[in-house]
């Protein structure tokens, strides 16, 4: 669309124009020859051409005798507004950042919208999408997750207080186990990162040891007493048997010689 130059009168309020006024007026007239296109048009050379609609691009510019011709955007490109460009914009690739995934796929009239993967949060927000993401913070042992991370915020961690523990994955610190409440004894005390270790103690109480020693001594005394008693009984028995046995009979020498003589004759 060209600017039309209107005729003007050589006077102002009935008075003749001075040389300075005429010069200023001429400058304004010549400056009006520059093109000013409508927002729905784009300038090319000395012409104002109609823009192509969203989802398309310019194939050929308009001339004095023909209008602008347009083509659809190629696959993988888009145009989200009326344009006078001959190429559409390339679609965003969410895979360029390892922490992103596709939320909304690219179309001819809109770009791809990316969002953080599970366990990540967005660090660079653009329009309704995300351009860069980072993994959520991992809490250290001895800390708990005081605020869980979201797609837009990082995880927050806090330290456990005395008498509690966490391995870094708990949403609150857990109190140390009271071994006495489960009829066990504490083997190892708890820390900020580990629970108390409970179990059956391997140590024998002193009173049990005393009872065992006393019992063994009593048993030993009884065994000794029995052995002594038995020995006395056996000794008395042998003594009584010796007293009741008949006296040894000594044969006369003559009888002995007679027996030997008879045995020789045989």
KEKE-3310 file (N, C-alpha, C; in steps of 0.2 Angstrom, whole numbers, plus 5000, padded with zeros to 4 digits):
npx = (5004:5004:5008:4998:5000:4994:4987:4992:4989:4997:4997:4994:4982:4977:4988:5002:5015:5031:5048:5055:5044:5039:5050:5050:5038:5040:5049:5042:5033:5041:5046:5035:5034:5039:5036:5023:5018:5003:4999:4995:5002:5018:5033:5041:5054:5047:5034:5019:5015:5003:5003:5007:4997:4997:5006:5010:5021:5030:5030:5031:5034:5022:5018:5015:5005:5001:4996:5003:5010:5008:5015:5013:5021:5036:5038:5042:5044:5037:5025:5019:5012:5005:5015:5029:5040:5050:5054:5049:5049:5061:5056:5057:5068:5066:5075:5087:5091:5095:5086:5073:5057:5044:5030:5020:5017:5025:5017:5011:5007:5012:5025:5035:5032:5041:5044:5050:5058:5053:5059:5066:5068:5063:5074:5074:5062:5051:5039:5026:5033:5048:5065:5077:5083:5086:5092:5083:5089:5098:5096:5107:5113:5108:5100:5083:5070:5063:5055:5048:5054:5047:5041:5045:5052:5066:5072:5071:5082:5084:5092:5093:5087:5093:5092:5085:5085:5090:5091:5092:5083:5070:5055:5054:5063:5066:5062:5074:5075:5068:5075:5072:5058:5055:5059:5073:5091:5102:5114:5121:5123:5112:5114:5114:5112:5109:5099:5096:5105:5098:5097:5099:5109:5126:5133:5134:5124:5131:5126:5120:5132:5137:5128:5129:5143:5142:5133:5140:5151:5143:5139:5151:5155:5145:5148:5161:5158:5150:5159:5169:5161:5157:5170:5173:5163:5167:5179:5176:5169:5178:5186:5178:5176:5188:5189:5180:5184:5190:5204:5221:5226:5239:5247:5254:5272:5275:5263:5263:5274:5271:5260:5267:5275:5266:5261:5272:5274:5263)
npy = (4994:5010:5027:5040:5056:5072:5087:5104:5120:5136:5144:5149:5150:5160:5168:5172:5159:5158:5157:5148:5141:5135:5127:5118:5112:5106:5096:5088:5083:5075:5066:5059:5049:5037:5019:5013:4999:4989:4980:4967:4965:4963:4971:4971:4977:4990:4987:4982:4967:4954:4944:4927:4914:4907:4892:4891:4897:4909:4908:4915:4932:4946:4956:4971:4966:4953:4943:4938:4921:4906:4892:4876:4873:4863:4846:4844:4857:4873:4887:4899:4911:4924:4927:4934:4927:4915:4903:4891:4890:4879:4864:4862:4850:4839:4829:4834:4838:4828:4827:4830:4828:4825:4835:4841:4837:4844:4854:4860:4873:4876:4875:4861:4856:4854:4845:4842:4826:4812:4814:4825:4843:4859:4871:4881:4890:4892:4901:4890:4879:4869:4872:4867:4855:4848:4835:4830:4834:4823:4818:4817:4803:4803:4814:4820:4820:4835:4843:4837:4836:4844:4846:4859:4863:4860:4846:4848:4846:4841:4840:4826:4825:4822:4805:4800:4794:4792:4786:4794:4793:4794:4802:4808:4808:4793:4787:4780:4762:4755:4744:4737:4737:4727:4716:4714:4716:4730:4730:4737:4755:4767:4779:4795:4790:4776:4763:4758:4743:4728:4713:4696:4695:4689:4688:4680:4683:4688:4682:4670:4663:4662:4653:4642:4638:4635:4625:4615:4613:4607:4596:4589:4587:4578:4567:4564:4561:4549:4541:4539:4533:4521:4515:4513:4503:4493:4489:4485:4474:4465:4463:4456:4445:4438:4435:4425:4415:4397:4391:4388:4372:4362:4349:4334:4330:4316:4311:4318:4314:4301:4302:4307:4296:4287:4292:4292:4278:4275)
npz = (5000:4995:5001:4999:4992:4997:4990:4994:5001:4998:5009:5026:5037:5030:5028:5018:5015:5022:5017:5026:5032:5020:5017:5028:5026:5013:5017:5025:5016:5007:5016:5018:5008:5011:5014:5024:5031:5034:5049:5046:5035:5026:5021:5006:4996:4987:4990:4999:5005:5008:5023:5025:5032:5049:5051:5038:5025:5015:4998:4986:4984:4984:4970:4960:4952:4956:4970:4987:4987:4996:5006:5014:5031:5032:5037:5054:5056:5061:5061:5071:5069:5059:5044:5035:5031:5022:5027:5039:5057:5066:5074:5092:5100:5112:5117:5117:5129:5143:5154:5150:5143:5130:5131:5124:5107:5092:5081:5065:5068:5080:5093:5099:5116:5130:5145:5162:5166:5177:5193:5190:5189:5182:5176:5167:5162:5148:5140:5141:5142:5146:5145:5150:5162:5179:5189:5204:5220:5231:5247:5261:5271:5288:5286:5281:5270:5269:5261:5247:5230:5215:5198:5196:5207:5218:5228:5246:5260:5278:5294:5305:5322:5339:5344:5334:5317:5299:5283:5272:5263:5269:5273:5285:5300:5309:5325:5337:5340:5355:5364:5376:5376:5367:5373:5372:5372:5370:5358:5350:5350:5343:5328:5319:5307:5307:5315:5332:5337:5342:5352:5358:5373:5374:5385:5401:5416:5432:5444:5439:5435:5448:5454:5446:5449:5463:5462:5455:5465:5475:5469:5467:5480:5485:5476:5480:5494:5492:5486:5496:5505:5499:5498:5511:5514:5506:5511:5524:5521:5515:5526:5535:5529:5529:5542:5544:5536:5535:5546:5539:5535:5539:5532:5539:5538:5535:5530:5518:5511:5509:5500:5489:5486:5482:5471:5463:5461:5453)
capx = (5000:5008:5006:4995:5002:4988:4989:4992:4989:5003:4995:4992:4977:4976:4994:5007:5020:5038:5053:5057:5039:5039:5055:5048:5032:5042:5053:5037:5030:5045:5047:5029:5035:5041:5031:5021:5013:4998:5001:4994:5006:5025:5036:5047:5055:5042:5027:5017:5012:4999:5007:5005:4994:5000:5006:5013:5027:5029:5033:5033:5031:5017:5020:5010:5000:4999:4996:5008:5008:5011:5016:5013:5027:5038:5038:5048:5044:5031:5024:5014:5009:5006:5022:5032:5046:5050:5055:5046:5054:5062:5053:5061:5069:5067:5080:5094:5093:5093:5081:5067:5053:5039:5024:5015:5021:5026:5012:5013:5006:5014:5031:5035:5032:5045:5043:5055:5057:5052:5065:5070:5064:5064:5078:5074:5055:5050:5032:5023:5037:5054:5071:5083:5081:5091:5090:5082:5094:5098:5098:5113:5112:5107:5095:5077:5067:5058:5051:5049:5055:5042:5043:5047:5056:5071:5071:5074:5084:5085:5096:5089:5088:5096:5087:5082:5090:5087:5096:5092:5077:5064:5052:5054:5068:5063:5065:5078:5071:5069:5076:5069:5051:5054:5062:5079:5096:5105:5120:5125:5119:5110:5117:5110:5111:5107:5095:5099:5105:5095:5098:5100:5116:5130:5136:5130:5124:5135:5122:5120:5139:5138:5123:5132:5149:5140:5130:5146:5154:5139:5139:5157:5155:5141:5152:5167:5156:5148:5165:5172:5156:5158:5176:5173:5159:5171:5185:5173:5167:5184:5189:5173:5176:5194:5188:5175:5187:5194:5211:5224:5227:5245:5248:5261:5277:5275:5258:5265:5279:5267:5256:5271:5277:5260:5261:5278:5272:5258)
capy = (5000:5016:5033:5046:5063:5076:5094:5108:5127:5140:5149:5146:5154:5166:5172:5168:5155:5161:5152:5143:5137:5131:5122:5113:5108:5101:5090:5083:5080:5070:5060:5055:5045:5030:5015:5011:4993:4987:4974:4960:4964:4964:4975:4969:4982:4995:4984:4979:4961:4951:4939:4920:4913:4902:4885:4891:4901:4913:4905:4920:4939:4949:4961:4975:4962:4947:4943:4933:4914:4903:4885:4874:4872:4857:4842:4846:4865:4876:4894:4900:4918:4926:4928:4935:4923:4910:4897:4890:4888:4871:4861:4860:4843:4838:4825:4837:4838:4822:4828:4832:4823:4828:4836:4841:4837:4849:4854:4866:4880:4877:4872:4856:4858:4850:4845:4838:4819:4810:4815:4831:4849:4863:4876:4886:4890:4896:4900:4885:4873:4869:4871:4864:4852:4846:4830:4832:4833:4817:4819:4812:4799:4808:4819:4817:4824:4840:4845:4833:4840:4844:4847:4866:4865:4855:4843:4851:4841:4844:4836:4823:4827:4817:4800:4798:4792:4792:4784:4799:4792:4795:4809:4810:4804:4788:4786:4774:4757:4754:4736:4734:4736:4721:4711:4712:4720:4734:4727:4743:4761:4770:4785:4799:4786:4769:4762:4754:4736:4724:4706:4693:4696:4683:4688:4677:4687:4685:4678:4663:4660:4660:4647:4636:4636:4632:4618:4610:4611:4603:4589:4586:4585:4572:4562:4562:4557:4543:4536:4537:4528:4515:4512:4510:4497:4487:4488:4481:4467:4461:4461:4451:4438:4435:4433:4419:4409:4392:4391:4384:4365:4360:4342:4331:4328:4309:4310:4321:4309:4295:4304:4308:4289:4283:4295:4289:4271:4275)
capz = (5000:4995:5004:4994:4994:4996:4988:5000:4999:4999:5014:5033:5040:5026:5027:5013:5018:5022:5015:5031:5032:5014:5017:5032:5023:5008:5020:5027:5010:5004:5020:5018:5002:5014:5015:5030:5029:5039:5053:5042:5028:5026:5016:5001:4991:4987:4990:5005:5004:5013:5026:5025:5039:5054:5048:5032:5024:5009:4992:4981:4986:4979:4965:4958:4948:4959:4978:4990:4987:5002:5006:5021:5034:5031:5043:5059:5057:5063:5061:5075:5068:5051:5043:5028:5030:5017:5030:5046:5063:5067:5081:5098:5101:5120:5118:5118:5137:5146:5159:5147:5139:5126:5135:5118:5101:5088:5075:5060:5070:5087:5094:5104:5123:5134:5153:5166:5168:5184:5197:5188:5190:5177:5178:5162:5159:5142:5139:5145:5142:5149:5141:5154:5169:5183:5194:5211:5225:5235:5254:5263:5277:5293:5284:5279:5264:5272:5255:5241:5224:5210:5192:5196:5213:5220:5235:5252:5265:5284:5298:5310:5328:5343:5346:5327:5311:5292:5278:5267:5258:5273:5273:5292:5304:5313:5332:5338:5343:5362:5364:5381:5374:5364:5377:5370:5375:5365:5356:5347:5350:5336:5326:5315:5300:5308:5321:5337:5335:5347:5351:5365:5375:5375:5392:5407:5422:5437:5448:5435:5436:5455:5455:5443:5453:5469:5461:5454:5471:5479:5466:5468:5487:5485:5473:5485:5500:5490:5484:5502:5509:5496:5499:5518:5514:5503:5516:5530:5519:5515:5533:5538:5525:5531:5549:5544:5532:5540:5546:5534:5538:5537:5532:5542:5533:5534:5525:5512:5508:5507:5494:5484:5485:5479:5464:5459:5459:5447)
cpx = (5004:5004:5004:4997:4996:4991:4988:4992:4995:5001:4993:4988:4977:4982:4999:5012:5027:5042:5054:5051:5038:5044:5053:5043:5035:5046:5048:5034:5034:5046:5041:5029:5037:5035:5029:5015:5008:5001:5000:4998:5014:5028:5042:5048:5050:5035:5026:5013:5008:5003:5004:5002:4998:5000:5009:5018:5026:5033:5036:5030:5026:5021:5014:5004:4998:5000:5002:5005:5012:5011:5015:5020:5029:5038:5044:5049:5037:5031:5018:5010:5009:5013:5024:5038:5045:5052:5052:5051:5055:5059:5058:5062:5071:5073:5087:5096:5090:5088:5074:5063:5048:5033:5018:5019:5021:5020:5015:5012:5009:5021:5030:5035:5035:5043:5049:5053:5055:5058:5069:5065:5067:5068:5077:5067:5054:5043:5029:5027:5044:5060:5077:5081:5087:5088:5089:5088:5093:5100:5103:5110:5112:5103:5089:5074:5061:5053:5053:5049:5049:5045:5046:5052:5061:5069:5074:5076:5085:5088:5091:5091:5091:5090:5083:5087:5086:5093:5096:5086:5070:5062:5052:5059:5064:5066:5069:5074:5073:5069:5072:5061:5050:5058:5069:5084:5099:5112:5124:5121:5117:5114:5112:5108:5109:5103:5099:5099:5103:5097:5098:5108:5119:5133:5131:5130:5128:5132:5121:5126:5139:5134:5127:5138:5147:5137:5135:5149:5150:5139:5145:5158:5151:5145:5157:5164:5153:5154:5168:5168:5157:5164:5176:5169:5163:5176:5182:5171:5172:5187:5184:5174:5183:5193:5184:5179:5191:5201:5215:5227:5234:5246:5254:5265:5277:5269:5259:5269:5276:5263:5261:5274:5272:5260:5266:5277:5267:5262)
cpy = (5006:5022:5038:5052:5068:5083:5099:5115:5131:5145:5145:5151:5161:5170:5168:5165:5159:5155:5147:5138:5132:5125:5116:5108:5104:5095:5085:5079:5074:5065:5056:5049:5038:5026:5013:5005:4992:4981:4967:4960:4965:4967:4971:4973:4988:4993:4982:4973:4958:4945:4932:4918:4908:4895:4885:4896:4904:4909:4910:4927:4941:4954:4966:4972:4956:4947:4938:4926:4911:4895:4882:4873:4864:4853:4844:4853:4867:4884:4896:4907:4919:4929:4930:4932:4917:4903:4897:4889:4881:4870:4860:4853:4842:4834:4828:4838:4832:4822:4830:4827:4827:4829:4836:4841:4843:4849:4860:4873:4881:4872:4866:4859:4853:4850:4841:4830:4818:4811:4821:4837:4854:4869:4882:4886:4895:4895:4895:4879:4874:4868:4868:4861:4849:4841:4833:4830:4827:4819:4814:4808:4804:4814:4816:4822:4829:4842:4841:4838:4839:4845:4854:4867:4859:4852:4847:4846:4845:4838:4832:4825:4821:4812:4798:4797:4792:4790:4789:4799:4793:4802:4812:4805:4799:4788:4780:4769:4756:4747:4733:4733:4730:4715:4709:4717:4724:4731:4733:4749:4764:4777:4789:4795:4779:4769:4758:4746:4732:4717:4703:4693:4690:4683:4685:4681:4684:4681:4671:4660:4658:4653:4641:4633:4632:4625:4613:4608:4606:4596:4586:4583:4578:4566:4559:4558:4550:4538:4534:4532:4521:4511:4509:4504:4491:4485:4483:4474:4463:4459:4456:4445:4435:4432:4426:4414:4404:4393:4386:4378:4363:4352:4339:4330:4321:4308:4313:4317:4303:4296:4304:4301:4286:4286:4293:4282:4270:4276)
cpz = (5000:4998:4999:4997:4992:4994:4994:4997:5002:5005:5021:5036:5037:5025:5022:5017:5017:5019:5019:5032:5026:5014:5022:5029:5017:5011:5023:5022:5008:5009:5020:5012:5005:5015:5022:5029:5035:5043:5050:5036:5030:5020:5012:4996:4992:4988:4997:5003:5010:5016:5025:5032:5043:5051:5041:5031:5017:5004:4988:4984:4981:4975:4964:4954:4951:4967:4980:4989:4993:5001:5013:5024:5033:5037:5047:5059:5059:5062:5065:5075:5061:5050:5036:5027:5025:5020:5037:5051:5064:5074:5086:5099:5109:5121:5119:5125:5140:5151:5157:5143:5135:5130:5129:5112:5097:5082:5070:5062:5078:5088:5099:5111:5127:5142:5156:5166:5175:5188:5195:5189:5185:5180:5173:5159:5153:5140:5144:5145:5146:5144:5144:5161:5172:5188:5201:5215:5229:5242:5256:5269:5283:5292:5281:5274:5268:5267:5249:5234:5219:5203:5191:5202:5214:5226:5240:5257:5272:5288:5303:5317:5332:5344:5340:5322:5305:5288:5272:5262:5262:5272:5280:5295:5308:5320:5333:5342:5351:5363:5370:5380:5370:5367:5375:5373:5369:5364:5354:5347:5343:5335:5322:5308:5301:5315:5326:5335:5342:5346:5358:5367:5376:5381:5397:5413:5428:5442:5445:5436:5443:5457:5452:5446:5459:5468:5459:5460:5475:5476:5467:5475:5488:5482:5477:5491:5498:5489:5491:5506:5506:5497:5506:5518:5511:5508:5522:5528:5518:5522:5536:5535:5527:5538:5548:5540:5537:5540:5541:5538:5535:5538:5536:5537:5531:5529:5518:5508:5506:5501:5488:5482:5481:5472:5460:5457:5453:5441)
residu = (UNK:UNK:UNK:UNK:UNK:UNK:UNK:UNK:UNK:UNK:UNK:UNK:UNK:UNK:UNK:UNK:UNK:UNK:UNK:UNK:UNK:UNK:UNK:UNK:UNK:UNK:UNK:UNK:UNK:UNK:UNK:UNK:UNK:UNK:UNK:UNK:UNK:UNK:UNK:UNK:UNK:UNK:UNK:UNK:UNK:UNK:UNK:UNK:UNK:UNK:UNK:UNK:UNK:UNK:UNK:UNK:UNK:UNK:UNK:UNK:UNK:UNK:UNK:UNK:UNK:UNK:UNK:UNK:UNK:UNK:UNK:UNK:UNK:UNK:UNK:UNK:UNK:UNK:UNK:UNK:UNK:UNK:UNK:UNK:UNK:UNK:UNK:UNK:UNK:UNK:UNK:UNK:UNK:UNK:UNK:UNK:UNK:UNK:UNK:UNK:UNK:UNK:UNK:UNK:UNK:UNK:UNK:UNK:UNK:UNK:UNK:UNK:UNK:UNK:UNK:UNK:UNK:UNK:UNK:UNK:UNK:UNK:UNK:UNK:UNK:UNK:UNK:UNK:UNK:UNK:UNK:UNK:UNK:UNK:UNK:UNK:UNK:UNK:UNK:UNK:UNK:UNK:UNK:UNK:UNK:UNK:UNK:UNK:UNK:UNK:UNK:UNK:UNK:UNK:UNK:UNK:UNK:UNK:UNK:UNK:UNK:UNK:UNK:UNK:UNK:UNK:UNK:UNK:UNK:UNK:UNK:UNK:UNK:UNK:UNK:UNK:UNK:UNK:UNK:UNK:UNK:UNK:UNK:UNK:UNK:UNK:UNK:UNK:UNK:UNK:UNK:UNK:UNK:UNK:UNK:UNK:UNK:UNK:UNK:UNK:UNK:UNK:UNK:UNK:UNK:UNK:UNK:UNK:UNK:UNK:UNK:UNK:UNK:UNK:UNK:UNK:UNK:UNK:UNK:UNK:UNK:UNK:UNK:UNK:UNK:UNK:UNK:UNK:UNK:UNK:UNK:UNK:UNK:UNK:UNK:UNK:UNK:UNK:UNK:UNK:UNK:UNK:UNK:UNK:UNK:UNK:UNK:UNK:UNK:UNK:UNK:UNK:UNK:UNK:UNK:UNK:UNK:UNK:UNK:UNK:UNK:UNK:UNK:UNK:UNK:UNK)
# end
